[in-house]
Each structure stands twice: as structure tokens, then as C-alpha cells.
Amino acid sequence: MGLFAQEEQGAPDAPRGGFLKRFRAPRSSFVEPGSSAEPKFSAPKPVAPEAKAPGKAPGKPRGDASTRAVNPQVMFLGRALSGGDVEDVESTELDDDWRGSVPPVQTQSRPEGDAVDDEPGFSPFVPPSFERPSYASMSAAMAAREGGQPVNDEALTAQATPSGAQHRSKPQAELQVEPPQPQPQPQPQPQPHPQPEPEPGLGLEPRSAAAPSDSIRHASVAGSDANAERFGAQPEPAPQRPASPNEHKAASAPTIAAQEYPADDEEQTDGGGLASGRPELVSPDSLPDFKRVLTVADDDAALRIPAAARKEFVAVELQPGVAITVATARFAEKAQYATFIKDLGANDILVREEMIATEAVIAAIYSGKAAASANSTVREASRAIGNFRDIVEAAHAYGASDIHFEPREFHNEVEIRFRVNGDMYTFSRMRKAIVRRALFAAYSDLVQRNTNSGNSFQPSAPQSAMIPLVVKTDTVNLRWQSSPLVGGYDVALRLLDGNFKNYSVLLPKDMGFEKSQLELIETLNYVSGGITALTGETGSGKTTTLRALSYMLPDRELKKQFAVNEPSEYPMPWLSDYSIIRRPDETDDEANRKYAEVIRTLMRQDPDDLTIGEVRDRVVMGLVAELALTGHPVRFSLHAGDIIAAVMRMAGGRLQLPIDELASEGFINAVGNQKLIPTLCEHCKLPAEDVMPKADLELLRTKFGLDTSRMACRNYDGCEHCRLKGLFTRNGKAAGGTTRPSLAAELYRPTPEFLERVAERDWAGARKVWRGERRTGFDNADMTGKTLYEHALFKASRGLIDPQFINRSMQSFAQYRVMPGVDGLMV
């Protein structure tokens, strides 16, 4: 069924009034074979001389349709500008009142026999204000541009070689287009409309909208078979008749086009900065000083690209969040280049400039300046570094112990929270791009190179590092720890003392230990060998206590002390401190192997005592035991719930210390467990009897034997002495009501009875021995045989901490198990 089958063959043509109604019937190659697809011819009509196409012999009959087979996929510039599929548009003469009515269309036809051999005719649409350029003027413009002569739109034609076939037989480099020769025009032409300036990088002059599409199509087919194959079309045979000079000129047009438009694989060269609109980089030394290469082939790359792409593309970071890209001209036109630019933007990196260079220049950037930039000193005066420092300074002013950055994909802003007095408060919400650039800049520019796990910040991998900063008059050491999460990532910064010259040590008497506990700590200064194990949750001050124990040795000036940390957090200039760096892709076994290697090394360095940040596997625990049994006191931390749990973990599980060694007398010097609890503001705390439920008050009186009249609870509204202006809880309340946290702890030095229970792995019996040593009630300061929970109850009975914190955050009053003391009493 044909596209126009509804039309009957031989039907008279409809009256032609508008511009769209003046299109002829479609060519038969665009419809199915059938009677309705046959071309229609109208009766010959006289044509005025002014309506004839320029350059045509007068009186030459023309047909209304062509029976030439045309590939519908072929598309040339002339056809695109003239409407593509439309072959003949009839001419119309318009007078001054052409807007009011459209005069009848003048057409002419020719016999069917001449439809194939003759050249298709064309009658341009000529508005009264301008006339379309002639084919001769267009050809003259092309030839003049090729020959380097000025373009003249008057009567100019060009002489070409005798036939288009000879053009095809010669290489393009040997083709010469002779200068155009003037030819007489059949009639004077009005002044043509000025043609637009040629676009940069094109080999042809711009065409008018009325350029004759059929003439260009014939020239393209006759001129170059290669161009036809390039566009996916089959070349058509040349007409079997003498070629006119105009056809010779048209046949040379595609040769010019082929020279100006090379094949796809030859279009882009290594240079071509001006042609692509991008500046050209002729030498890597011309680049401004940059921090690092963003597309290096390692795990620290901000943009990971294939190895083949690195030969033609490089991105360098001028300052945090600002980059310059350099690519070859050919690669800059590929879709992959646009993808790389988009990926940089997704990583909050702004591309300030895109440049073009050769592959040799790009290789020199990778090999030469990458190493130089890694060793160069980078200014900290960027906006990203400034934003990071502002946050750290604010946290230091509030007395925060930690800073938390919490970017989430489901939120447009990043929440920045501070831990102050043990509680988390929201400091600010900032744009993701600002926070991301600040974190990238801080990790790249401020991190100590011997403490970082990776040269650049990787949100998709766990990383740890240390950042020393001078905040006002204090030196702050930031312990960086980042990790990926579901829907985002977290970055936690622990604010530590970093002043090695004027360092200060927080001693146990200032931490919150009671007198009986301080006496036990004093005995640890006079031991030969053995271990001291501290347990507690994260942020409970274990490292601070271990540091104080090392500092308190009365004869430390006469000893060689070592410390091993991952990484080192506090300044300890009185000893030799090992800082172990953990890479993002490092497993626990590999990290523990580092511990073991360091400990084996320092064992041959004549140590007197050793402090270890954390013991996590049996290899390290075995080395610790070897040191302790050979007369070297060792202090370390591990994760456990209480004293009994700490001994149980050393005897089994992952540490697997032999029970005979563990239960031997003198091996365990002390075992402790501690927790930091916020203390109440003395100016605004509330009486507990006015705030707490009656049932909880009754339990405190009857079960623990405490006087609740002296107890106090937190005032969450705070006062002018404790309110932290600018910090809020997530429900909008201002931070306040608490001050500096205090330490609640349980500390025990094993007795022979306790070690007997341990040797038999009687953990319940060992607990009874320890807690059975309690001699006083829970309102007494003597902490012998008392647990961390009972130490917190003592502080609550003195009005120092909120008893509601104990009930909610530690264990409820009803669930806690009270055990009898020495006298057999429960309280």
C-alpha cells in the first residue's frame, strides 16, 4: 500500500495557493511500487524569463519529478538546507501586495523521456527584498576560497577538468582548481543578499537557504566515490551525455569538500587548540603550579580512568576543588572526555580550564611534574582549608573532644556535630560541596605524611591519620578516622593535645579516681615485670590513663621507655613512641603483623617498660607476655566489659594466653575498667526528688542505701554558666546543664585467691572473690571491691552526676545485681 495510495492516478492537480501546497508529488523511490506512486505531469505552461533558474539555457524543458533511485539515508548540506526530500519547488513572482494574495504558480514540464537524462530544474523562491545567490556565484566562492583569491559574487565561473571521472582517478593532493573565469550571464541579476561569514574550521563558504540541493547532490555523486561510501550511499553512474561546464564545476565541488573535511580518523590531530576552541598547551612547564595529578594510576586517584585514556587525558588540581584538564584534540571530541568532566564535577571538583596538548606533553605531566608537585609546599590560604580551620577552631573553643562530619546522600546538607562533655550537639549544617572540598583539602595538605593511610581522601575506604594544627595559642593534634556508610560516609576527628614542647599531662588525681584507687595506682610504680590491662568503651579515656601511668614513674629519667600506638595520639617526649600507620585496604592480620614486628624490634633495643595502645590478637599478646615474664612492665588496653571479662578474654578467644602464665603470681599487676560521665553544673542542677520518678528514688534508698536528698539531676535548659550558645540538640534545645566529664572506674589488683579461681577457669568464683572484698557501703569513697557502676552511684550520691544517666545509659537500678561484701551485707 503506497504512502499516497489514496490519490487516484490522473487526478487533476489541486489549486496551488500556499507555499506548502506547491510541493510536487514524492519521488517513487520513497514509496512502494504501485500506480499511485507514478509521477504526475501537468501541462506545459509558459515561464517568464525572470523565473528561470540562473545558469540554465532558455527554453530547456524541465520535468516535475525524477525517477532516479535515491538512498534515503544520504544527507548532504545542500539537501538539508533546501528541505531534504523536496526536489522541485516552483517559482512564484510576487509584487508589492504579495502578502494580500498569492499569484498563480507558473510551472513548466518536459516530456517523460528527458526526465532521466536531463538535469533536474530548480526555480528559487525570490522575495522582493532580496534574491538568492546563483549557483555560479556559489561555485565561484568555493573556487576563490580554494585558490586564495577574494570572493566576488558577480558573474564568475570556474573551468575544471574535462570530466568528473578524471577527478576521481587523481589523488586529492594532486587536484588543482583553476581560478574562476568570468562567463556572460543570461540576464542581469539583482544584488544578492550578503552572505554570512564562514564558520571557523569549515572548508566551505556558508550556503544560503535557497542553495540548489539537486545540483549539489549531482556533484557529490559524480565527484568522489569515497565520500559516497563515507555517508553510506552507493555512487550513481554519471549521465551518458556531454558534460556542461557547470557540471564540470559541480563535479569539482566534492573534491574541495573532501580536502577540507578529512575522514573521521584524520580529523583530529594532536594539536588544534584554536580549531577546537580550547587553548593549546605546548609544554608542561607552562602549566601553573599544581598540588597533584588527579588521574594517577593508584588508589589515591580522585578520578580513576583506564590506562589507555591516561595517554590522552590528565587532570591536575590547582587547589582543593579546582582543576585543569589537558587532553589531545582527538580525545576532547569523544564522549568519554565529557564523561570525565562530569565525573570530576560529581566529586565536587570544578574544572577551571580545558586545554589541548600532544600525547608527549601529557606524558611529561604524568612523569615529571607529578613527582615535583608531591614534594612542593602548598599554601593553606585556600577557601577550603579556611572552612576546615573555622570548624576546628569552633570545636576547640567549645571544649569539644570530637568533631563528626555526617554527609548523607538523602540530605542536601552535611550535619557537623561536636561531642562536648560526653554529649553530641549539632554545630552547623553546610553544603555538601563545601564540606567535601574542606575534607579533601585537609587530608591532602594538612595530614602528617608518616601517619596517613593514603595520599588523598577516599570516602569509599576506611582511613586514619593525624593532623597537627595550631589553634590560637594551642597546638591541637587531630586524629582522623573516616569510614564509608550506607548512604554516605562519616569523618570523626578526635581533638588531642599536640604540644610537644609545653605538654601537659592529666594525672589520675585530676581524672576522678578516688583515694583508694590512687593508692593502688601508686603501687604500679614499683613493679618488676607484669602487665597492667585497662578496658573500657571507645572514648573512655584509656589512652589518657596509660599515658599518665607512664609519666608517673618516679625514676623515668633513668629508664628507657617505649610506646606503640596506631597512630600516636598524645605527645610523649619522655619516651620513644612508635606510630603504626594502617592503609585503607589493610586487613586486621596485616595490621597486627606490624604490631608484632615493631614489638620484636624494640625487644632488642633494651627497653625498661612498654606502653601499647591496644592488644588485639594472640601474636601480640604472646610478645607482651614474653616481655612481662622477662622483667619488663607492660601497660596496654583492650576491649572488655569489666575486670572479669578482661581476664577471660586474655585466657581464651582471640588472645589465647596460656592459663598457667595468666594465673601465675606477679603476672597481672592490675586490671581496670573505666567510663567518662558528664558532671552537673553547680549553678543550675535540679533536686532529684523534684525530677526523678518516685519508684527510682525508692530503689536508690532501699536497694543501695543512698541518701537521695543530696542527689541532683541535669537542667537541660542550662544557665549562663554552662549553656553552649551555638550548639543545639537535634530537637532544637540549646546545649547546657553539664560541665567537664568525670571518670568512674573499677580497679583491681588480683589476690592469690582470685588467681586460684582463674587457674581453674572458675569465672563466677573469681567474681565472688573480687566483689567480696567490699568493706563499705555504696555512699562511701572506699572503692575496694566495688564496680564501675557502684563508683558512679557514689558520685551520684554526692550530687556530682545525674543518677538518671546511670539508670538509662549504664544499667537500670532494678536489673543491677548487688553482691554481699566482707561482712556479708548487701549494702
GULONU-523001 format. One record per residue (C-alpha): residue in one letter; x, y negated, z. Coordinates in steps of 0.001 Angstrom, whole numbers, plus 500000, padded with zeros to 6 digits. Layout:
<nodes>
AXYZ...
</nodes>
This chain:
<nodes>
M500000500000500000G501629496767498909L502056493750501058F499858491701498727A497581494535497520Q494501492544498375E495168490361495360E493830491662492095Q496135491718489148G495486488992486664A493562486876489160P493832483207488328D496218481195490434A494628479252493261P494770475490493086R498156474322494287G497884471360496570G500214471591499609F503904472334499901L503402475810501398K500908476735498679R503492476105495988F505438479302496695R505418481865493940A504423485493494297P507094487509496115R509647489474494214S508840493081493546S511871494270495490F510246493158498738V507019495143498295E506035498671497425P505693499631493805G502191499025492551S500120496958490261S499683494275492876A503451493812493108E503864492886489444P504901489273488853K502239486871487610F502892484263484936S500983481098484346A500518479377481057P503343477128479886K502930473536480894P504918470518479784V507555469394482181A508650465806482466P512347465154481785E512783463787485292A511588467068486813K514160469221485080A516921470692487143P520217468841486711G522751470588484551K520144472609482525A519695472456478811P516451470666477896G513622472849476722K515021476046478175P512092478232479207R512040479492482792G510227482305484478D508295482203487707A509594485485489148S512696487602488939T512787491351488567R516341491602489894A516844494102492720V517891492230495808N519114493696499051P517037492050501766Q519962492256504204V522156489955502132M522189486424503517F524220483540502121L524421479948503164G522531478680500158R519659481117500659A519493480382504397L519228476654503768S516683476992500969G514328479310502797G515902482717502347D513360484774500440V511850481919498406E513239481947494899D511439479181492958V509930476021494349E508049473915491839S508818470287491322T506390467530492102E506576463914491140L505452461566493896D504603457929493590D504309455315496310D500984456640497600W502228460225497841R501042460538501446G497436459979500425S497148462666497770V499326465303496204P499531465152492390P499072468345490402V502078470627490256Q503969470746486964T505220474195486087Q506622475919483112S507148479555482273R509064481676479853P508487484998478205E508875488185480170G511801489304478063D514007486454479249A513336486989482932V516395489215483480D518937487708481124D518357484070481866E519461482270484996P516630481549487409G515446477980487220F515138475582490068S513189472319490365P514163470383493501F511656468614495689V512538464924495274P511063462469497784P511001458859496609S513582457710499175F516452459965498085E517500462548495568R519082465867496293P522696466334495211S523164468076491934Y524861471391491509A527638469675489612S528308467252492448M528406470111494901S530820472091492775A532979469024492289A533102468511496054M534269472070496612A536893471864493947A538108468479495137R538500469774498672E540440472779497420G542661470645495245G543279467970497872Q541555465213495849P538999462721497122V535401463808496737N533339461952494144D529661462776493758E529317461287490339A529302463333487137L532132465783487830T532529469395486843A535391471836487047Q536928474113484464A537565477627485649T538959480783484135P537006482382481243S535136484966483301G534349485946486827A535896489378486208Q539332487818485806H538862486142489168R538184489478490708S541262491050489181K543647488493490733P544718488276494332Q543212485410496245A546592483835496848E547185483507493045L543847481895492221Q544111478236491287V541150475993490808E541894473283488293P540946469700489046P537385468891488024Q536808467280484649P534006464798484126Q531112466019481998P528339463930480481Q525089464056482414P521830464649480562Q520276461658482272P521201459089484908Q520825460325488458P519716458148491368Q522208457512494151P522309460752496239H521703460774499951P525009460505501880Q526291463937502819P527282464682506424E530890465021507444P532282468563507245E532387470504510491P535831471372511877G537120474746510929L534843475280507901G536194475683504428L533206474275502515E531573470902502439P528191470763504195R525287471534501890S522129469574501514A518878471212502486A517979471368498822A521081473247497632P520139475644494831S520045479025496529D519850481138493355S522912479554491828I524935480219494930R523591483771495076H524647484466491458A528066483016492101S528568485112495203V527687488333493427A529809487540490411G532799486191492291S534003488770494808D533062492380495422A534872492193498753N532538489520500026A529529491582498971E530876494586500840R531592492383503821F527957491419504093G526724494954503497A525464494437499923Q526327496092496619P527732493790493910E525447493204490927P526636493552487369A527345490334485507P524767489303482851Q525551490591479326R525686487215477622P528237484432477114A529004482679480343S528464478950480512P530974476557482097N528601476072485002E528511479806485631H532318479913485499K532370477188488073A529866479045490243A531907482235489886S534910480469491377A532964479290494434P533110482576496318T536849482745495735I537195479481497559A534888480721500278A536908483908500623Q540082481886501075E538519479637503706Y536722482454505533P539106485387506110A537983488777507271D536934489282510891D540200490900511877E542162487995510380E540034485087511515Q541581484587514942T545280484064515367D547396483774518440G547290480009518229G544390477988517054G543737475886520132L542348472980518129A540201475201515922S538547476805518964G538092473541520835R540463474609523656P543926473166524366E546865475299523369L549474476333525933V552837476595524202S554926477535527252P554220478979530709D556262476135532189S553577473731531003L551092475205533479P550632473240536707D551894474834539901F549512477572540933K549119479741544002R548735483169542499V547624485176539496L544043486332539923T544199489149537357V547277491054538503A547259494836538324D546961495700542024D544410495972544788D544743492285545690A543423491065542336A540467488702542634L539344489849539169R540152493394538099I540433493724534319P541666496540532048A545345496784531179A544627496046527511A542803492849528458R545744491607530543K547781491310527348E545374488663526089F543884487126529236V545183485714532506A543593483624535255V545663481650537773E544438479993540959L545471476373541404Q543914476086544839P541308478130546694G538275478427544450V539757476584541417A541384478404538491I542677478033534923T542230480755532325V544589481420529400A543647483744526543T544552484390522946A542362482718520352R541042486054519165F540169487248522664A538462483954523516E535794484667520907K534939488093522283A532050488866524582Q534476490318527136Y536028486876527613A532664485384528525T532131488257530964F535429487496532733I534490483824533087K531126484846534526D532765487264536967L535074484520538223G532052482334538844A530357485174540703N533398485261543008D532927481523543683I535978480624541609L535499477537539448V537259477638536067R538554474099535670E540056474584532211E540204477231529492M543359477356527387I544654479223524330A548112480794524103T550021483590522434E550456487026523946A554092486202524687V553120483185526797I550524485223528687A553090487956529369A555517485317530662I552877484040533087Y552410487534534488S556091488352534752G557752485048535591K555620482563537453A553619485179539344A556644486049541458A557676482414541818S554230481323542933A554093484059545574N557151482549547291S556166478918546863T554908476810549741V551251475969549317R549684472816550690E546930473188553247A545230469969552236S542556471613550143R538912471258550991A538529474978551637I541345475006554204G539852471917555786N536480473608556183F538122476623557800R540106474480560225D536992472499561169I535236475711562212V538230476944564225E538635473594565967A534953473566566891A535208477092568323H538287476119570329A536511473061571725Y533594475205572897G535967477679574523A534806480481572218S536550483814572315D535393484927568846I534149483456565553H531806485514563393F531072484830559706E527991486736558576P527381486455554789R524330488396553599E523085488953550067F519479488457551152H520212484987552613N521253481887550700E523385480614553567V526048482100555812E525441482106559550I528505481184561615R528329482299565245F530576481775568272R530938484026571293V531049481730574306N531043483080577854G530225486511576529D527099485467574582M526607484872570852Y525395481471569665T524764480073566198F527071477186565352S526121476430561755R524664477713558505M526703476892555420R526523477595551704K527950480916550611A530363479374548126I531882477072550759V532380479869553291R533737482297550723R536305479802549454A537292478940553012L537870482613553863F539785483251550630A541954480208551235A542635481044554880Y543621484623554126S545791483638551161D547541480617552700L547497480928556483V547921484622557300Q551287485798558566R552740487986555827N554080490583558226T550650491110559808N548241491177556890S546712494241555245G546649492969551667N547766489761549987S544256488453549311F540896488661550985Q538871491685549878P535263491576551165S534777495158549984A537508496635552229P538377496502555955Q541273494123556621S543185492905559658A545705490115560005M546958487348562291I546650483615561585P548656481150563716L547119477660563876V547917474505565773V544623473129567099K545143469706568631T547820470362571266D547338474129571484T548705476948569387V545970479451568583N546569482922567242L543562484223565272R543137487982564993W541347488560561700Q539169491615561213S536807491938558240S534695494818557027P532008495468554372L528422495942555496V525072496827553977G524030493728552060G527180491727552763Y530259491688554972D531462490395558343V534589488495559312A535433488323563022L538192486075564343R539454486553567905L540938483351569362L544103484189571274D546904482240572862G549690481812570335N552147479563572148F555435481429572456K557372478521573984N554889477322576565Y552911480500577024S550555481120579913V549648484486581411L546276485131583049L547123487093586194P544834489723587795K544047487497590785D542501484993588377M540567487574586388G538108488614589098F539810491584590776E539136491982594471K541788492180597186S541770495974597428Q542199496247593670L545063493754593659E546846495827596279L546583498886594057I547917496889591091E550852495785593218T551884499409593755L552205499879589986N555286497656590002Y557255500258591884V556854503466589956S559297505600588015G557585507030585017G553943507987584743I551033506473582842T548502503711583512A545358504003581396L542795501213581000T539406501799579421G536539499525578511E534366498326575695T535558496019572945G536213492540574270S536514493638577892G539996492154578391K542046495371578315T544908493787576349T544964490807578710T545255493100581725L548017495195580146R549935492029579292A549612490832582878L550826494184584250S553912493940582056Y554564490369583134M554113491035586861L557148493307587181P559330491576589758D562609492607588112R561563492351584460E564625490213583701L566727493289584421K564696495656582239K564287496363578553Q560572496307577813F558775497236574606A555220496799573334V553429498342570340N550226496715569050E548049496819565942P548609493973565369S550317491968568081E547809489552569648Y549392487636572539P552825486050572828M555065488217574983P558522486706574609W559871488584577665L559782491898575755S560294493389572275D556940493568570544Y556203495852567578S553309494754565379I551846497518563214I550048496485560038R547194498548558710R546357498453554999P542709498376553803D542976501809552177E544869503419555048T543330506344556904D543426506924560657D546006509664560241E548333507376558316A547934504599560895N548603506984563755R551669508263561944K553004504694562012Y552451504599565758A554348507806566178E557265506640564028V557583503393565998I557466505192569340R560074507700568188T562267504792567130L562051502870570402M562666506038572423R566229505866571094Q566534502157571991D566976502665575738P563552501456576943D562646500846580595D558889500684580150L556399500619577306T553015498981576665I550851500452573893G547767498743572553E545737501917572069V546307505682572064R544085507393569503D545478510823568606R547344513740570092V550680512922568388V550897509522570045M549571510973573314G552300513611573204L555011510970572753V553533508939575604A553622511976577844E557236512641576894L558206509081577820A556240509191581067L557765512504582167T561295511243581461G561064508265583821H559573505523581614P556365503866582859V553837503633580051R550717501446580000F548070501914577351S544362501549576617L541823503996575290H538071504092574794A536063505830577516G533011505167579661D534575505416583119I537525506845585008I536394510469584854A535661510173581119A539168508796580531V540817511785582229M538525514192580403R539442512644577040M543158512945577714A542735516590578650G540707517575575603G539127516313572459R541446514406570143L544266513705572603Q544742517332573741L547230516659576510P548186519874578377I546212520086581594D549306521060583581E551052517824582631L547938515752583228A547330517220586702S550950517032587798E551646514697590694G553115511363589623F551953511613586007I548865509397586372N549721506199588226A546273504623587843V543142504772585746G540819501801585342N537649500681583609Q536591497037583251K533962494708581797L533588490942581390I530353489437582766P529272485765582395T529212483816585637L526409481448586585C526549477666586511E526674476414590111H524636473339589259C521558474830587585K521260478503588608L517847479589589835P516999481595593008A516486485271592170E513394485545594354D511679482925592152V512593484586588847M513012488356589208P510165490891589438K509273491975592950A509977495641592150D513557494920591134L514130492832594255E512803495659596393L515192498163594770L518136495899595443R517167495674599107T516288499318599767K518483501317597358F521646499231597522G521195497455600839L521747493965599380D520500490639600656T518540489119597752S518230485693599348R521695484706598144M521179486079594653A520667483727591724C519592484001588100R520555482160584957N518825478971583882Y518693479336580095D517928475647579619G521241474760581253C522258471360582521E524659468590581646H527490470555583245C527021473790581294R524912473004578219L526820473503574970K525456470895572599G525503472096569029L525200475801569849F521813477489569752T520352480909570145R518524482388567179N515194481446568741G516271477803568846K517246477353572509A520342475381573372A523234477318574858G523691476871578590G523451478355582049T526766480215582203T530449479458582564R533675481398582194P533180485206582444S534461487200585391L535872490727585452A534075493659587054A536277496736587289E536816500136588788L540409501052589520Y541626504356590987R544938505954591855P544461509747591869T544929511673595105P546144515307595374E542550516451595931F541462514692592764L544276516275590728E543314519748592008R539826519288590577V541373518071587314A543649521126587071E540571523322587348R538640521061584904D536072520542587618W534965517108586492A531949516909588796G534160517798591732A536699515192590686R533932512552590600K532793513504594127V536359513184595399W536803509745593863R533455508242594889G533517509953598251E536386507654599242R533992504660599559R534207503241603101T531919500192602933G528541499098601599F527875497506598233D527886493989599711N531486494394600909A534583493260598949D536457496528599541M536330498319596181T537859501602597298G535888504445595761K533446502047594067T532480501966590442L532351499077587986Y528563498959588448E528940498623592203H531552495892591756A529030493975589623L526384494422592359F528808492885594842K529319489839592609A525534489532592180S525045489636595954R527345486605596207G525376484667593599L528213484779591036I526480486738588266D522864487330587291P521512490666588622Q519193490756585603F522301491155583418I523220494305585349N519706495693585039R519438495008581289S522975495308579905M524616497961582072Q522097500345583654S518751499871585303F518557499768589068A516209502756589116Q518412505017586979Y521753504365588667R522947507244590846V524233506317594264M526647508801595908P527500509031599609G530729507579600938V533161508761603553D530544508508606271G528022510421604162L525705507417603887M524187506325600592V524565502616601366
</nodes>
